[in-house]
Amino acid sequence: MKSLKYRLNSFLFLLIALGFLQCASTQKLEDTLPLEIGDVYYQHWISGVKGEAAGYNVYIPIKSNPNNIVLDSLYFKGKQVALELKNASVFVGHFKPETNQKHDIIMSSDPLAEYGNPVPETTKKSPFELKDTECIVSYQKGNKTLYHKISNIIKKAPAK
């Protein structure tokens, strides 16, 4: 009887510990963003250069930013990219498929001949599960990285 009680208590302890670990690994989303943004949208683009494919850019217009917050990363459609400040009023995330990356590589039956080939750069996968009209932005506040979900992202026609 003691063996069964010991096993049951051990199992219960393990379940509780796993529950706490799961909670610690998820990022908490902030309810409000410390800056005012406009309508977030994305546009597909097609390269005019032969051999290159297409991608899309996500635009986050800034209406006011009294705290001078800088947005770090964008999580959208299962991928993550760094955000860049295009001008004082728009952050942009550039999503390029891996096929757009140009690298000269050596293909050989001798593995040592391929030693100098560059490692392909890939877009990081997102840890968040989002709908196609949602994204997550990350930003720094002090020494903490915070996250905010943006919904109702608009798809605009490709730029000409």
C-alpha positions in Angstrom: 0.0 0.0 0.0 2.9 2.4 0.8 4.4 1.7 -2.6 1.2 2.7 -4.4 0.9 5.8 -2.3 4.6 6.7 -3.0 4.1 6.2 -6.7 0.9 8.3 -6.7 2.5 11.1 -4.8 5.6 11.0 -7.1 3.3 11.1 -10.2 1.3 14.0 -8.8 4.5 15.9 -8.0 5.8 15.3 -11.5 2.6 16.6 -13.1 2.7 19.8 -11.0 6.4 20.4 -11.8 5.7 20.0 -15.5 2.8 22.4 -15.3 5.1 25.1 -13.8 7.7 24.5 -16.4 5.1 24.9 -19.2 4.0 28.2 -17.7 7.5 29.5 -17.5 8.2 28.8 -21.2 5.3 30.8 -22.6 5.6 34.5 -23.2 3.1 36.7 -21.6 1.4 39.1 -24.0 1.0 42.7 -22.9 -2.5 44.2 -23.2 -1.3 47.6 -24.5 1.5 48.8 -26.6 3.4 51.8 -25.2 3.1 53.6 -28.5 0.1 54.4 -30.8 0.0 52.5 -34.1 -2.1 52.9 -37.2 -3.6 50.1 -39.3 -1.0 47.3 -39.7 -0.9 45.9 -43.2 1.2 43.6 -45.4 2.0 43.6 -49.1 3.4 40.9 -51.4 6.2 41.8 -53.7 7.6 40.1 -56.8 11.1 40.7 -57.8 11.8 42.0 -61.3 15.2 40.2 -61.3 15.4 36.9 -63.1 16.0 34.0 -60.7 14.5 35.7 -57.6 11.1 34.8 -56.2 8.7 36.9 -54.2 8.0 37.7 -50.5 6.0 40.1 -48.4 6.6 43.1 -46.2 4.6 43.9 -43.0 4.2 47.6 -42.3 3.5 49.0 -38.8 2.7 52.7 -39.0 3.4 54.8 -35.9 1.0 57.5 -34.9 2.8 58.6 -31.8 5.7 57.3 -29.8 6.2 59.4 -26.6 8.4 56.8 -24.9 10.7 56.3 -28.0 10.0 52.6 -28.0 11.9 50.6 -30.6 10.1 47.5 -31.9 12.5 44.5 -32.2 11.0 41.6 -34.0 7.8 40.6 -35.8 6.2 37.1 -35.6 3.8 36.6 -38.5 2.5 33.6 -40.5 4.7 31.2 -38.5 7.9 33.1 -39.1 10.0 35.7 -37.3 12.0 38.6 -38.7 13.7 41.6 -37.3 11.9 44.9 -37.6 13.6 48.0 -39.1 12.6 51.6 -38.8 12.0 52.7 -42.4 11.5 56.3 -41.4 10.3 58.0 -38.2 6.8 56.7 -38.6 6.9 53.1 -40.0 8.5 49.9 -38.9 8.9 47.2 -41.6 9.4 43.5 -41.5 10.8 41.9 -44.7 9.9 38.3 -45.3 12.0 36.7 -48.0 11.7 33.1 -48.9 14.9 31.0 -48.7 14.9 30.7 -52.5 15.8 34.4 -52.7 19.1 33.9 -50.9 21.9 34.0 -53.5 25.0 32.0 -52.6 27.7 30.4 -54.7 28.1 26.9 -53.4 30.3 24.1 -54.4 28.7 20.8 -55.2 31.1 17.9 -55.2 31.4 14.2 -54.6 34.3 15.1 -52.3 32.9 16.3 -49.0 36.1 18.3 -48.3 35.5 20.4 -51.4 32.2 21.6 -50.0 33.8 22.7 -46.7 33.7 26.4 -47.5 30.0 26.5 -48.5 28.1 29.2 -46.5 25.3 28.0 -44.1 22.0 29.1 -45.6 20.2 31.9 -43.7 16.7 31.0 -42.9 13.8 32.9 -41.3 13.3 31.9 -37.7 10.2 29.9 -36.9 7.7 31.6 -34.6 7.0 30.2 -31.1 3.5 31.6 -31.3 0.4 30.1 -32.9 -1.4 32.9 -34.7 -4.2 33.4 -37.2 -3.3 34.8 -40.7 -4.5 38.2 -39.6 -2.5 38.4 -36.4 1.1 39.1 -35.6 3.2 39.6 -32.4 5.7 42.4 -32.0 8.5 42.3 -29.4 10.1 45.4 -27.9 12.4 46.2 -25.0 11.3 48.0 -21.9 14.2 48.4 -19.5 16.0 45.1 -19.6 12.8 43.0 -20.3 11.6 41.8 -23.7 7.8 42.3 -23.9 5.3 41.0 -26.5 2.1 42.5 -27.9 -0.4 40.9 -30.2 -1.8 42.9 -33.1 -5.0 41.7 -34.8 -6.9 42.6 -37.9 -3.9 42.9 -40.2 -4.9 44.1 -43.7 -3.6 42.6 -46.9 -3.0 45.3 -49.5 -2.5 44.9 -53.2 1.2 44.5 -54.3 3.0 47.8 -54.9 3.7 48.6 -58.6 
